[in-house]
Amino acid sequence: MSKTIINEEVAVTAVSFHRNFDTIPTRIEYKGQAYTFLDSGMRYLVKNGERMSRLFDMTDGTTSFRLRNESGASNWTLVAITQ
């Protein structure tokens, strides 16, 4: 397996809602290609001082993606891809 650090903003083109209306990405677009995730993946809440981030480990069945969403922000960052 090869892990590539990306740290670029990506477009989340579809979401689902979990308990308490938490948004979970279900599809992203990165470099002109769309990736649809198989399930809700693993979710982590990370607090660094006053800043809170949500991390998501997702898969499309062949590739794993780590996404980050800063608390209160609408933008998403693709942190890494593992193939």
CNS distance restraints for C-alpha pairs under 8 A (distance, minus, plus):
assign (resid   1 and name CA) (resid  82 and name CA) 6.52 0.50 0.50
assign (resid   1 and name CA) (resid  83 and name CA) 5.43 0.50 0.50
assign (resid   2 and name CA) (resid  82 and name CA) 5.45 0.50 0.50
assign (resid   2 and name CA) (resid  83 and name CA) 5.32 0.50 0.50
assign (resid   3 and name CA) (resid  80 and name CA) 6.80 0.50 0.50
assign (resid   3 and name CA) (resid  81 and name CA) 5.75 0.50 0.50
assign (resid   3 and name CA) (resid  82 and name CA) 4.23 0.50 0.50
assign (resid   3 and name CA) (resid  83 and name CA) 6.56 0.50 0.50
assign (resid   4 and name CA) (resid  80 and name CA) 5.51 0.50 0.50
assign (resid   4 and name CA) (resid  81 and name CA) 5.27 0.50 0.50
assign (resid   4 and name CA) (resid  82 and name CA) 6.24 0.50 0.50
assign (resid   5 and name CA) (resid  79 and name CA) 6.08 0.50 0.50
assign (resid   5 and name CA) (resid  80 and name CA) 4.37 0.50 0.50
assign (resid   5 and name CA) (resid  81 and name CA) 6.63 0.50 0.50
assign (resid   6 and name CA) (resid  78 and name CA) 6.19 0.50 0.50
assign (resid   6 and name CA) (resid  79 and name CA) 5.24 0.50 0.50
assign (resid   6 and name CA) (resid  80 and name CA) 5.05 0.50 0.50
assign (resid   6 and name CA) (resid  81 and name CA) 7.19 0.50 0.50
assign (resid   7 and name CA) (resid  77 and name CA) 6.08 0.50 0.50
assign (resid   7 and name CA) (resid  78 and name CA) 5.45 0.50 0.50
assign (resid   7 and name CA) (resid  79 and name CA) 4.37 0.50 0.50
assign (resid   7 and name CA) (resid  80 and name CA) 6.77 0.50 0.50
assign (resid   8 and name CA) (resid  77 and name CA) 5.39 0.50 0.50
assign (resid   8 and name CA) (resid  78 and name CA) 5.46 0.50 0.50
assign (resid   8 and name CA) (resid  79 and name CA) 6.85 0.50 0.50
assign (resid   9 and name CA) (resid  75 and name CA) 7.01 0.50 0.50
assign (resid   9 and name CA) (resid  76 and name CA) 5.64 0.50 0.50
assign (resid   9 and name CA) (resid  77 and name CA) 4.24 0.50 0.50
assign (resid   9 and name CA) (resid  78 and name CA) 6.03 0.50 0.50
assign (resid  10 and name CA) (resid  28 and name CA) 6.85 0.50 0.50
assign (resid  10 and name CA) (resid  29 and name CA) 6.36 0.50 0.50
assign (resid  10 and name CA) (resid  30 and name CA) 5.94 0.50 0.50
assign (resid  10 and name CA) (resid  75 and name CA) 7.70 0.50 0.50
assign (resid  10 and name CA) (resid  76 and name CA) 5.82 0.50 0.50
assign (resid  10 and name CA) (resid  77 and name CA) 5.74 0.50 0.50
assign (resid  10 and name CA) (resid  78 and name CA) 6.11 0.50 0.50
assign (resid  11 and name CA) (resid  28 and name CA) 5.60 0.50 0.50
assign (resid  11 and name CA) (resid  29 and name CA) 5.39 0.50 0.50
assign (resid  11 and name CA) (resid  30 and name CA) 7.12 0.50 0.50
assign (resid  11 and name CA) (resid  75 and name CA) 7.79 0.50 0.50
assign (resid  11 and name CA) (resid  76 and name CA) 6.98 0.50 0.50
assign (resid  12 and name CA) (resid  25 and name CA) 6.34 0.50 0.50
assign (resid  12 and name CA) (resid  26 and name CA) 7.73 0.50 0.50
assign (resid  12 and name CA) (resid  27 and name CA) 5.92 0.50 0.50
assign (resid  12 and name CA) (resid  28 and name CA) 4.35 0.50 0.50
assign (resid  12 and name CA) (resid  29 and name CA) 6.54 0.50 0.50
assign (resid  12 and name CA) (resid  76 and name CA) 7.00 0.50 0.50
assign (resid  13 and name CA) (resid  25 and name CA) 7.95 0.50 0.50
assign (resid  13 and name CA) (resid  26 and name CA) 7.80 0.50 0.50
assign (resid  13 and name CA) (resid  27 and name CA) 5.54 0.50 0.50
assign (resid  13 and name CA) (resid  28 and name CA) 5.40 0.50 0.50
assign (resid  13 and name CA) (resid  29 and name CA) 6.90 0.50 0.50
assign (resid  14 and name CA) (resid  25 and name CA) 6.14 0.50 0.50
assign (resid  14 and name CA) (resid  26 and name CA) 5.37 0.50 0.50
assign (resid  14 and name CA) (resid  27 and name CA) 5.03 0.50 0.50
assign (resid  14 and name CA) (resid  28 and name CA) 7.13 0.50 0.50
assign (resid  15 and name CA) (resid  23 and name CA) 6.15 0.50 0.50
assign (resid  15 and name CA) (resid  24 and name CA) 5.34 0.50 0.50
assign (resid  15 and name CA) (resid  25 and name CA) 4.36 0.50 0.50
assign (resid  15 and name CA) (resid  26 and name CA) 4.94 0.50 0.50
assign (resid  15 and name CA) (resid  27 and name CA) 6.91 0.50 0.50
assign (resid  16 and name CA) (resid  23 and name CA) 5.83 0.50 0.50
assign (resid  16 and name CA) (resid  24 and name CA) 5.24 0.50 0.50
assign (resid  16 and name CA) (resid  25 and name CA) 6.45 0.50 0.50
assign (resid  16 and name CA) (resid  26 and name CA) 6.46 0.50 0.50
assign (resid  17 and name CA) (resid  21 and name CA) 5.13 0.50 0.50
assign (resid  17 and name CA) (resid  22 and name CA) 5.44 0.50 0.50
assign (resid  17 and name CA) (resid  23 and name CA) 4.77 0.50 0.50
assign (resid  17 and name CA) (resid  24 and name CA) 6.02 0.50 0.50
assign (resid  18 and name CA) (resid  22 and name CA) 5.08 0.50 0.50
assign (resid  18 and name CA) (resid  23 and name CA) 6.39 0.50 0.50
assign (resid  18 and name CA) (resid  24 and name CA) 7.01 0.50 0.50
assign (resid  24 and name CA) (resid  40 and name CA) 6.57 0.50 0.50
assign (resid  25 and name CA) (resid  37 and name CA) 7.91 0.50 0.50
assign (resid  25 and name CA) (resid  40 and name CA) 7.72 0.50 0.50
assign (resid  26 and name CA) (resid  36 and name CA) 5.87 0.50 0.50
assign (resid  26 and name CA) (resid  37 and name CA) 5.17 0.50 0.50
assign (resid  26 and name CA) (resid  38 and name CA) 7.71 0.50 0.50
assign (resid  26 and name CA) (resid  39 and name CA) 7.54 0.50 0.50
assign (resid  26 and name CA) (resid  40 and name CA) 7.36 0.50 0.50
assign (resid  27 and name CA) (resid  34 and name CA) 6.90 0.50 0.50
assign (resid  27 and name CA) (resid  35 and name CA) 5.49 0.50 0.50
assign (resid  27 and name CA) (resid  36 and name CA) 4.32 0.50 0.50
assign (resid  27 and name CA) (resid  37 and name CA) 5.94 0.50 0.50
assign (resid  28 and name CA) (resid  34 and name CA) 5.70 0.50 0.50
assign (resid  28 and name CA) (resid  35 and name CA) 5.41 0.50 0.50
assign (resid  28 and name CA) (resid  36 and name CA) 6.74 0.50 0.50
assign (resid  29 and name CA) (resid  33 and name CA) 5.43 0.50 0.50
assign (resid  29 and name CA) (resid  34 and name CA) 4.37 0.50 0.50
assign (resid  29 and name CA) (resid  35 and name CA) 6.29 0.50 0.50
assign (resid  30 and name CA) (resid  34 and name CA) 6.52 0.50 0.50
assign (resid  30 and name CA) (resid  35 and name CA) 7.89 0.50 0.50
assign (resid  35 and name CA) (resid  60 and name CA) 6.52 0.50 0.50
assign (resid  36 and name CA) (resid  60 and name CA) 5.72 0.50 0.50
assign (resid  37 and name CA) (resid  58 and name CA) 6.33 0.50 0.50
assign (resid  37 and name CA) (resid  59 and name CA) 5.37 0.50 0.50
assign (resid  37 and name CA) (resid  60 and name CA) 4.40 0.50 0.50
assign (resid  37 and name CA) (resid  61 and name CA) 7.59 0.50 0.50
assign (resid  38 and name CA) (resid  58 and name CA) 7.86 0.50 0.50
assign (resid  38 and name CA) (resid  59 and name CA) 6.29 0.50 0.50
assign (resid  38 and name CA) (resid  60 and name CA) 5.42 0.50 0.50
assign (resid  38 and name CA) (resid  61 and name CA) 6.70 0.50 0.50
assign (resid  39 and name CA) (resid  58 and name CA) 7.51 0.50 0.50
assign (resid  39 and name CA) (resid  59 and name CA) 7.68 0.50 0.50
assign (resid  40 and name CA) (resid  58 and name CA) 7.06 0.50 0.50
assign (resid  41 and name CA) (resid  56 and name CA) 6.71 0.50 0.50
assign (resid  41 and name CA) (resid  57 and name CA) 5.59 0.50 0.50
assign (resid  41 and name CA) (resid  58 and name CA) 4.74 0.50 0.50
assign (resid  41 and name CA) (resid  59 and name CA) 7.10 0.50 0.50
assign (resid  42 and name CA) (resid  56 and name CA) 5.68 0.50 0.50
assign (resid  42 and name CA) (resid  57 and name CA) 5.09 0.50 0.50
assign (resid  42 and name CA) (resid  58 and name CA) 6.77 0.50 0.50
assign (resid  43 and name CA) (resid  54 and name CA) 7.05 0.50 0.50
assign (resid  43 and name CA) (resid  55 and name CA) 5.73 0.50 0.50
assign (resid  43 and name CA) (resid  56 and name CA) 4.63 0.50 0.50
assign (resid  43 and name CA) (resid  57 and name CA) 6.52 0.50 0.50
assign (resid  44 and name CA) (resid  54 and name CA) 5.71 0.50 0.50
assign (resid  44 and name CA) (resid  55 and name CA) 5.03 0.50 0.50
assign (resid  44 and name CA) (resid  56 and name CA) 6.45 0.50 0.50
assign (resid  45 and name CA) (resid  52 and name CA) 7.09 0.50 0.50
assign (resid  45 and name CA) (resid  53 and name CA) 5.96 0.50 0.50
assign (resid  45 and name CA) (resid  54 and name CA) 4.72 0.50 0.50
assign (resid  45 and name CA) (resid  55 and name CA) 6.39 0.50 0.50
assign (resid  46 and name CA) (resid  52 and name CA) 5.68 0.50 0.50
assign (resid  46 and name CA) (resid  53 and name CA) 5.22 0.50 0.50
assign (resid  46 and name CA) (resid  54 and name CA) 6.22 0.50 0.50
assign (resid  46 and name CA) (resid  55 and name CA) 7.45 0.50 0.50
assign (resid  47 and name CA) (resid  51 and name CA) 5.78 0.50 0.50
assign (resid  47 and name CA) (resid  52 and name CA) 4.41 0.50 0.50
assign (resid  47 and name CA) (resid  53 and name CA) 6.41 0.50 0.50
assign (resid  48 and name CA) (resid  52 and name CA) 6.26 0.50 0.50
assign (resid  51 and name CA) (resid  70 and name CA) 7.82 0.50 0.50
assign (resid  51 and name CA) (resid  71 and name CA) 7.40 0.50 0.50
assign (resid  52 and name CA) (resid  70 and name CA) 6.26 0.50 0.50
assign (resid  52 and name CA) (resid  71 and name CA) 5.39 0.50 0.50
assign (resid  53 and name CA) (resid  68 and name CA) 6.64 0.50 0.50
assign (resid  53 and name CA) (resid  69 and name CA) 5.71 0.50 0.50
assign (resid  53 and name CA) (resid  70 and name CA) 4.40 0.50 0.50
assign (resid  53 and name CA) (resid  71 and name CA) 5.41 0.50 0.50
assign (resid  54 and name CA) (resid  68 and name CA) 5.62 0.50 0.50
assign (resid  54 and name CA) (resid  69 and name CA) 5.17 0.50 0.50
assign (resid  54 and name CA) (resid  70 and name CA) 6.28 0.50 0.50
assign (resid  54 and name CA) (resid  71 and name CA) 6.99 0.50 0.50
assign (resid  55 and name CA) (resid  66 and name CA) 6.84 0.50 0.50
assign (resid  55 and name CA) (resid  67 and name CA) 5.63 0.50 0.50
assign (resid  55 and name CA) (resid  68 and name CA) 4.58 0.50 0.50
assign (resid  55 and name CA) (resid  69 and name CA) 6.59 0.50 0.50
assign (resid  56 and name CA) (resid  65 and name CA) 7.87 0.50 0.50
assign (resid  56 and name CA) (resid  66 and name CA) 5.50 0.50 0.50
assign (resid  56 and name CA) (resid  67 and name CA) 5.07 0.50 0.50
assign (resid  56 and name CA) (resid  68 and name CA) 6.42 0.50 0.50
assign (resid  57 and name CA) (resid  64 and name CA) 6.95 0.50 0.50
assign (resid  57 and name CA) (resid  65 and name CA) 5.71 0.50 0.50
assign (resid  57 and name CA) (resid  66 and name CA) 4.58 0.50 0.50
assign (resid  57 and name CA) (resid  67 and name CA) 6.60 0.50 0.50
assign (resid  58 and name CA) (resid  64 and name CA) 5.68 0.50 0.50
assign (resid  58 and name CA) (resid  65 and name CA) 5.14 0.50 0.50
assign (resid  58 and name CA) (resid  66 and name CA) 6.35 0.50 0.50
assign (resid  58 and name CA) (resid  67 and name CA) 7.83 0.50 0.50
assign (resid  59 and name CA) (resid  63 and name CA) 5.64 0.50 0.50
assign (resid  59 and name CA) (resid  64 and name CA) 4.39 0.50 0.50
assign (resid  59 and name CA) (resid  65 and name CA) 6.01 0.50 0.50
assign (resid  60 and name CA) (resid  64 and name CA) 6.84 0.50 0.50
assign (resid  62 and name CA) (resid  83 and name CA) 6.97 0.50 0.50
assign (resid  63 and name CA) (resid  81 and name CA) 6.99 0.50 0.50
assign (resid  63 and name CA) (resid  82 and name CA) 5.89 0.50 0.50
assign (resid  63 and name CA) (resid  83 and name CA) 4.93 0.50 0.50
assign (resid  64 and name CA) (resid  81 and name CA) 5.71 0.50 0.50
assign (resid  64 and name CA) (resid  82 and name CA) 5.01 0.50 0.50
assign (resid  64 and name CA) (resid  83 and name CA) 6.52 0.50 0.50
assign (resid  65 and name CA) (resid  78 and name CA) 7.24 0.50 0.50
assign (resid  65 and name CA) (resid  79 and name CA) 7.63 0.50 0.50
assign (resid  65 and name CA) (resid  80 and name CA) 5.90 0.50 0.50
assign (resid  65 and name CA) (resid  81 and name CA) 4.70 0.50 0.50
assign (resid  65 and name CA) (resid  82 and name CA) 6.46 0.50 0.50
assign (resid  66 and name CA) (resid  78 and name CA) 6.11 0.50 0.50
assign (resid  66 and name CA) (resid  79 and name CA) 5.37 0.50 0.50
assign (resid  66 and name CA) (resid  80 and name CA) 5.26 0.50 0.50
assign (resid  66 and name CA) (resid  81 and name CA) 6.56 0.50 0.50
assign (resid  67 and name CA) (resid  76 and name CA) 6.73 0.50 0.50
assign (resid  67 and name CA) (resid  77 and name CA) 5.59 0.50 0.50
assign (resid  67 and name CA) (resid  78 and name CA) 4.65 0.50 0.50
assign (resid  67 and name CA) (resid  79 and name CA) 5.49 0.50 0.50
assign (resid  67 and name CA) (resid  80 and name CA) 7.42 0.50 0.50
assign (resid  68 and name CA) (resid  76 and name CA) 5.77 0.50 0.50
assign (resid  68 and name CA) (resid  77 and name CA) 5.09 0.50 0.50
assign (resid  68 and name CA) (resid  78 and name CA) 6.52 0.50 0.50
assign (resid  68 and name CA) (resid  79 and name CA) 6.63 0.50 0.50
assign (resid  69 and name CA) (resid  73 and name CA) 6.84 0.50 0.50
assign (resid  69 and name CA) (resid  74 and name CA) 7.45 0.50 0.50
assign (resid  69 and name CA) (resid  75 and name CA) 6.54 0.50 0.50
assign (resid  69 and name CA) (resid  76 and name CA) 4.98 0.50 0.50
assign (resid  69 and name CA) (resid  77 and name CA) 6.52 0.50 0.50
assign (resid  70 and name CA) (resid  74 and name CA) 7.91 0.50 0.50
assign (resid  70 and name CA) (resid  75 and name CA) 7.66 0.50 0.50
assign (resid  70 and name CA) (resid  76 and name CA) 7.66 0.50 0.50
